[in-house]
Amino acid sequence: MKVLEKIYSAVADRIVDEDRLFELAYLRYGEARRWVVKQVNLNPRWVVSEIGYGQGYLTMELASVLKTGKVIGIDLLGEWFNYRVTRWIADRMGLKEKLALVTTNSAKLPFEEETFDTVASFLALQDIRKTMGNEGVLSTVAEACRVVKKNGTIALADDSFPICRPEGDQGTLFDAIRYHWHGLLPSTEEIIECMNRNGITNVKVLTYDVKERLPPKDAERELRLSVEWVKVFRVKVDFDNFWKEVSNIVREQGRVYPQVILLLGTKA
């Protein structure tokens, strides 16, 4: 059974029926998370830092590969929001002993230089952008480079880089979501330049098409609920104006999830 299927088994009874379709779509993002872990080619003895562990889905993918290694997840929201959920899922999946969770600011990590064999993130940079802007994103990237060991790997995956933008009407929807939710990232070139300045070489830009589409009703519900979700980042979304811009697109086409871009590099 795949990790994403195990996660769904763990959380299925907590998902209300009206949310099930978009929750399943996000769980199927597990194929992209699994792809990221495969690209990193983890050694089962490595100690891995995950930036922005959130609900713990990438955490479970990483921990499932490790034997004597461990995942150190860091998240700004920590104890009162993400910690309990992630620990609960890990316990249900028998992975609790393979992880430790730390509440901290990703732009100033409480670790010494060259602590980890790998530093990874998945859809975390866009949330860092919401809370700390582009400066916070670049500081986080620099910190990730600082704490990874020589010959260690940096793996930064997200679907909010400008090059993730779909074509046509879905591109217009992409622009509106990233603008109103304050989640559009700096360009991949700017992130790579930051990685290079901090000792990361041979950065590859890899692409994964998640091939997920939400039908109109579920896309609208997900977007309306997302207004509440981002309040934890102190982001206020002007949904009325957003909806005036894109309601026709959502109601006619639903929402296509953008491609995931992975920036993968090694510390010299």
C-alpha atoms as one frame of an Amber mdcrd trajectory, in Angstrom:
protein
   0.000   0.000   0.000   1.336   3.462  -0.940   2.005   6.024   1.776  -0.764
   8.291   0.447  -3.226   5.387   0.744  -2.111   4.748   4.316  -2.587   8.421
   5.140  -6.088   8.326   3.675  -6.920   5.233   5.726  -5.775   7.115   8.818
  -7.798  10.291   8.196 -10.791   9.090   6.136 -13.255   8.968   9.026 -12.468
  12.620   9.848 -13.328  13.976   6.397 -16.906  15.172   5.959 -18.619  14.040
   2.760 -18.879  17.503   1.201 -15.104  17.948   1.490 -14.148  14.458   0.380
 -13.453  15.145  -3.301 -10.938  17.944  -2.816  -9.397  16.228   0.206  -8.843
  13.158  -1.976  -7.361  15.342  -4.699  -4.864  16.777  -2.227  -4.032  13.332
  -0.899  -3.326  12.254  -4.469  -0.699  14.965  -4.420   1.049  12.126  -2.626
   2.173  10.946  -6.042   4.101  14.222  -6.380   5.443  13.916  -2.841   6.536
  10.347  -3.581   8.199  11.593  -6.773  10.115  14.241  -4.769  11.402  11.619
  -2.315  12.441   9.402  -5.217  14.424  12.250  -6.808  16.273  12.846  -3.526
  17.261   9.163  -3.405  17.332   9.015   0.395  19.791   6.843   2.242  17.792
   5.061   5.001  20.365   6.192   7.586  20.145   9.913   6.802  18.879  12.649
   9.087  16.483  14.825   7.105  15.084  18.265   7.875  11.672  19.085   6.448
  10.807  22.776   6.276   7.113  23.455   6.852   5.814  19.975   7.671   2.180
  21.175   7.798  -0.161  18.211   8.121   2.758  15.812   7.851   2.110  14.257
   4.457   5.641  14.684   3.058   6.916  13.816   6.544   5.298  10.385   6.236
   6.763   9.840   2.761  10.244  10.674   4.055   9.949   8.689   7.282   8.644
   5.610   5.458  11.943   5.366   3.533  14.163   5.728   6.601  15.308   2.854
   8.809  17.836   4.226  11.320  17.506   7.787  10.028  15.100  10.439  11.247
  12.998  13.354   9.992  13.262  16.638  11.889  10.203  18.624  10.851  10.105
  22.359  11.442   7.017  24.565  11.240   6.175  28.059  12.438   2.619  27.116
  13.467   3.791  24.237  15.612   2.105  23.024  18.789  -1.280  24.647  18.499
  -1.957  23.807  14.855   0.132  21.234  12.979   2.004  19.330  15.671  -0.901
  17.292  17.038  -2.239  16.358  13.602   1.148  15.202  12.329   1.938  13.227
  15.480  -1.496  11.611  15.369  -1.068  10.504  11.733   2.471   9.259  12.409
   1.204   7.235  15.368  -1.545   5.670  13.250   1.053   4.760  10.600   3.680
   3.415  13.015   6.190   6.159  12.137   6.138   8.190  15.339   9.620   7.132
  16.454  11.166   8.252  13.162  10.352  11.918  13.525  10.795  14.937  15.768
   8.867  18.177  15.324  10.280  21.605  16.135   8.384  24.909  16.285  10.626
  27.588  14.794  11.004  30.273  12.160  12.409  28.831   8.937  14.275  32.071
   8.232  16.418  31.538  11.330  16.821  27.834  12.044  18.069  26.758  15.505
  20.591  24.276  14.102  24.340  24.422  13.599  25.928  24.459  10.166  26.013
  21.178   8.257  23.614  19.305  10.543  21.453  17.438   8.006  22.054  15.061
   5.126  19.039  16.469   3.283  16.726  19.465   3.598  13.376  19.183   1.834
  10.093  21.071   1.521   6.846  20.560  -0.365   4.400  23.449  -0.937   5.900
  25.179   2.110   7.612  28.094   0.368   4.270  29.577  -0.695   3.122  29.666
   2.942   6.409  31.263   3.981   5.769  33.857   1.255   2.378  34.605   2.857
   3.871  35.255   6.279   7.303  36.763   5.529   7.241  37.844   1.884   9.953
  37.193  -0.683  12.658  38.171   1.805  11.485  35.405   4.134  11.530  32.884
   1.293  15.094  33.755   0.326  16.220  33.746   3.974  14.664  30.299   4.369
  16.492  29.019   1.295  19.770  30.426   2.642  19.171  28.747   6.003  18.404
  25.420   4.311  21.740  25.690   2.512  23.545  26.541   5.751  22.295  23.552
   7.753  22.793  20.891   5.071  26.054  18.915   5.117  28.680  19.017   2.386
  27.551  16.709  -0.427  24.071  16.886   1.108  20.927  17.529  -0.919  18.481
  20.441  -1.023  15.026  19.616  -2.456  12.543  22.511  -2.689   9.216  21.676
  -4.351   6.276  24.008  -4.925   3.477  24.808  -7.368   3.524  28.597  -6.934
   6.588  29.601  -8.937   5.705  31.851 -11.899   6.649  29.031 -14.317   3.988
  26.793 -12.712   1.293  28.973 -14.317  -1.077  26.975 -16.561  -2.124  28.248
 -19.967  -5.418  29.930 -20.820  -8.197  30.617 -18.335  -6.592  28.412 -15.697
  -3.564  30.690 -15.854  -5.855  33.634 -15.087  -7.217  31.691 -12.105  -3.650
  30.860 -11.007  -2.743  34.570 -11.096  -5.811  35.569  -9.088  -5.270  32.924
  -6.397  -1.604  33.796  -5.956  -2.378  37.530  -5.854  -5.279  37.449  -3.371
  -3.686  34.769  -1.171  -0.237  36.451  -1.342   1.432  33.211  -2.377   3.281
  33.890  -5.642   6.928  32.930  -5.221  10.036  34.568  -6.645  11.190  33.110
  -9.949  13.071  29.824 -10.001  16.068  31.767 -11.344  16.084  33.966  -8.231
  15.817  30.946  -5.906  18.597  29.120  -7.777  20.811  32.200  -7.586  20.272
  32.238  -3.811  21.124  28.537  -3.620  24.291  29.092  -5.671  25.404  31.960
  -3.420  25.063  29.641  -0.443  27.099  26.756  -1.799  24.516  24.671  -3.676
  25.671  23.581  -7.116  24.287  21.822 -10.162  20.692  22.751  -9.350  18.215
  20.819 -11.473  14.742  22.146 -12.317  12.424  19.141 -12.466   8.713  19.165
 -13.308   5.815  16.968 -12.191   2.312  17.220 -13.650  -0.104  16.246 -10.868
  -3.022  15.855 -13.334  -5.660  16.857 -10.823  -8.834  18.787 -11.652 -11.623
  19.777  -9.274 -15.159  20.099 -10.707 -16.821  23.518 -10.283 -18.774  22.926
  -7.056 -15.811  21.403  -5.236 -13.368  23.997  -6.570 -15.566  26.805  -5.276
 -15.954  25.164  -1.866 -12.206  24.595  -1.557 -11.474  28.221  -2.429 -14.047
  29.568   0.035 -12.702  27.355   2.821  -9.158  28.413   1.964 -10.056  31.967
   2.975 -10.446  30.648   6.526  -7.383  28.384   6.371  -4.984  31.217   5.528
  -6.100  33.293   8.488  -3.570  31.336  10.560  -0.921  33.085   8.433  -2.605
  36.441   9.182  -3.628  36.719   5.543  -6.942  38.399   4.784  -8.387  37.489
   1.384 -10.768  39.837  -0.407 -12.886  36.972  -1.680 -15.642  39.158  -3.138
 -13.287  40.902  -5.552 -11.473  37.633  -6.267 -14.789  35.988  -7.123 -15.796
  38.827  -9.442 -12.579  38.227 -11.374 -12.757  34.451 -11.779 -16.214  33.108
 -10.843 -17.060  32.420 -14.482 -13.887  30.346 -14.902 -14.457  28.308 -11.737
 -18.160  27.721 -12.446 -17.531  26.681 -16.040 -14.218  24.799 -15.761 -13.534
  24.042 -12.111  -9.884  24.215 -11.136  -6.819  22.521 -12.613  -3.958  22.064
 -10.161  -0.683  23.561 -11.479   2.466  21.561 -12.053   4.960  21.046  -9.250
   8.501  22.337  -9.759  11.366  20.741  -7.823  14.681  22.568  -7.370  17.211
  19.882  -6.543  20.840  20.649  -5.759  23.926  19.448  -3.873  26.161  21.338
  -1.443  29.710  21.638  -2.751
